[in-house]
Amino acid sequence: LLSLSLSELAPEEFFALPKPNQAELVWQALFVDRAPISEATRGVVTVLVELGLADQLKAKNLIGIREWFSQQDPVKHAEKVFAKAGIRYAVMTNIPFDAAEAAHWKPEKKEYSKRFRSALRIDPLVKGDWETVCVALTAAGFPTTAEGARSYLADWVETMKPEYLMASTPHDFAFDDDPLAAFAACSCIVSTSKKVDMSIPGAFGVKAHEGGCQGTELSTSPDAIELMEKILIPVAEQHSLPIAIKIGAHRQLNPELGQGGDGMVTADITDLARMLKRYPKVKFLATFLSKTNQHEAIVLANKFRNLHIYGCWWYCNNPSIIKEVTTMRLEMLGFAFTAQHSDSRVLEQLLYKWAHARRIIAEVVIGEYTKLVETGWQLTGDEVTRDVRRLLGEAYHEFMAK
């Protein structure tokens, strides 16, 4: 998108071009007309060098680079990338509400490498997009009810065997701290003057639920809180699945740029705090797009055992920010977090994101260890190995297992 901002073409003209032509304009703007100094373009340099394409890169030979990639066997190439990146596996986010993605799982699940694990994306529920949910339910033959939606997700849990449920919160996401808010719209609510059992959902004040309703019936136009309370949380609890949330994206900030038009906001972290308190039995994994949110998020992770923070996501995946955030996390959480995650939309990004991040993380850890030793601690090699493994995956595994 940096190349597009430098181009004389309007966005609609650029996106109307065939993909190869788009790529040629990007290559010219970012690798020929100027040095690739940004983190993203430097990452491309790292990838090409790691794959043995340094000569083509030096010659700025885009045709030669394309020819090399066209000759690769996809399965062998993926294995090569994982091996070079030093990655055991990656968790892919799969969206059952997207018909194109669902086709890769049903009616017959396609086989794929054990290098890839799945996470079940549930973005429409967190966005309050009941219309999208209903389309998927109808297409799959499930009733458009809360029970139908829970059954639909349970069916996909059985199919995908996901590590966790996952969503990016919308920029205007707000979680009401009133635990009864999600129940207020049930059609079975009636006014009553008699004394009611206050333990019944929705029984506060002069309202109570009729008959066998347990507060699971949906209103006509359910919002995000209602969909979470009546669909997402019951599924997470029933199947012991953590919920991974990515906080701070502003989708379609500039619609002219299509999928590349997403921006960033500083989120209200108290919404996450409310969820952590409201659902203590549900484990949450969280990462944040705004650097401004990082300090408050660390304090939150220090106070709630059902929260694990991870990675430097997207716009935070820059060396200066990784260094600052990792230092702050180590100073406040010790090794009880995951320092980085792949966040790769393209397979080869594994090669540069981990190589670059490990170098920065190592620099930060060495600095903190140096201060510890100067204070009087006698550090051993076994301690270093144990601690670094926690930062790069074991803390995540420990959190998932508890």
Disulfide bonds with the S-S distance in Angstrom:
none
